[in-house]
């Protein structure tokens, strides 16, 4: 009787300290004779490279340029800004820059007045999904804006240009 009580207490103690709810679930569906199961691929490619003007920025000025991405995979994808990376040396100028990204209807719609769907800086570039899903073979125009805010410090002036990469990827929908 003592050993049964000890085992019962040990089981209660183990369940109480482990916490949570556990289950083992399994489901299966047979494939019809002659059926084929194929894996899809998720891929996007650049069909026209990003072209941002290289004209001088000063506090309060924004430049904009566009590029086109195409869903070259076999599944629909939702576009996402995956990151922003500085390729050149960091300085007061690059630290002050704000980068905006949006998807627009056409390259001509990519202007400094376009409201970005994502903004970030080299200090803070949170990966974010854009509100655009590309069907297989479809393309989208990505608009990238680069701004030097009015609040930029005076020591940002006269510094070397910033070279950077905006990473856009796609997530299967």
Secondary structure as GFF3:
##gff-version 3
##sequence-region A 1 173
A	DSSP	alpha_helix	2	18	.	.	.	ID=ss1
A	DSSP	beta_strand	44	51	.	.	.	ID=ss2
A	DSSP	beta_strand	61	71	.	.	.	ID=ss3
A	DSSP	beta_strand	77	86	.	.	.	ID=ss4
A	DSSP	alpha_helix	92	96	.	.	.	ID=ss5
A	DSSP	beta_strand	97	104	.	.	.	ID=ss6
A	DSSP	three_ten_helix	107	109	.	.	.	ID=ss7
A	DSSP	beta_strand	118	120	.	.	.	ID=ss8
A	DSSP	beta_strand	128	134	.	.	.	ID=ss9
A	DSSP	beta_strand	139	148	.	.	.	ID=ss10
A	DSSP	three_ten_helix	154	156	.	.	.	ID=ss11
A	DSSP	beta_strand	164	172	.	.	.	ID=ss12
###
